[in-house]
Amino acid sequence: MQIVIPSKGRASVIGQKALRLFPDAVVCVGDDEVKAYEQVTKNLLVHPADVVGIGPLRQWVLDNVKDEAVVMVDDDVSHCYSQVGYHKVRIEDPAVCQAIVERTAIVAMDAGVGVFRFQ
């Protein structure tokens, strides 16, 4: 499974947001922003700057990341929630958030589901 964080214009905050929760993720940025993001992570997936819009960018990621499962995480994510019934618990532990995403991806693949989403 590969976790990819598509990002644009957030090099200064991504380290405190999505990369804090998913430190091993690949950050997907336009070739015009590589220098800014290299200050935060060397784990970059660089797309042409002419790939514009989240829909075309997500398709570009799917076309260029060769892995059985690709999970895309928004660059401004700072925590997860677990909600059972009416009780909601905020989760900020990177290991727990990663485990939730990984296990959900495994269950989706086992069920033959090609796409899933957290909200």
N, C-alpha and C positions, 0 to 999 in steps of 0.2 A: 504494500500500500504506500502511495506517495501523497503526502499532504502538501498542497500548493497554496500559497497566499498571493493572489493577484493584488497588486498594489500600484498606486499612482499618486505621487505628490505627498506621501506620508513617511518619507525616510526618517524624519525627525521624531516620529512617535511610534513607529511600528515595533521598536524594541521594547516598549512598555506595554504594548497591546498584544497583537496576535503572536509575535515571536517570543514573548514571555511565556505564553501558554504552549506554543509549539516550536520550541527552539531548534528542532531538526528539520523544520519545514523548508521547502524551496520557495523563495520569494520570486514571483514572476513580475518583471518590470520592463518597461520600454527601453530600447537601446539609448534613448536620450536621457535616461535617469540613472544609468549604471553607477556613475561616480558617487552620487549621493547615497545610494543604497549599499555600495561597497564599504562605506564607513560603519554600517550596522551589521552586515553579514556578507560572507563570501559565497553563500549558497544561493546563487541567483540563476533563474531561468530567464533569458533575455529574449524578448519578442521585438519585432520591428515596430517602430513608433507609429507606423500607419495602421496598426491594428487598433481600432478605436471603438470604444463601447464595451460594456461588460459581456454582452452576448457574444460578439465576435471574439473577444479575448478568452472567454471560457471555452469556446470551440477550438481556438488556437491551442490552448493548454491540452485539451483532450486529443488533438491531432499530434501533439509533439511530446507528450509524456507517455512513454511506453511502460505501463505498469498495469497489473490486473485490476487494481482499484486506484482511482484518483479522487482525493477528497479536497475540495476547495474551501478555504476558510477566509472570511472577510478580514481585511487588514485592521479593522478597528475592534475586533472581538477582544474583550478583556476578561471574560469569565464565562462559565457555563452555569446552568441551573438544573437541578434535579427536582422534578415535581411529581409527587405521589399524592393523589387525591388533592386536597386543598393546601398541602404543605409544600412550600418551595424552599430549597436550600441552595444558597449561592456557593459555587465551587470555583476556587481560584488556584488550586494545586495543579500545576502543569501535568504531572503524571496521571492524575485522575481524569482530567479533560482529554488527554491523549488516549487513555484507555477506553473512555466512553466512545470516542470517535472510531477507534480501531475496532472495537467489538461490534459497533453498529454496522460498520462496513462489512465485517465478516458475516454477520447475520443477513445483511442485504444480499451479499453474494450467494450465500447458502440458499436463500429463498428465491434466487433468480431475479432479484430486483436490480435493474440497471441504474436507477437513480433514487436517492433519498435526500431529505433535507431536514435540518434542524431549524426551529424558529424560536 
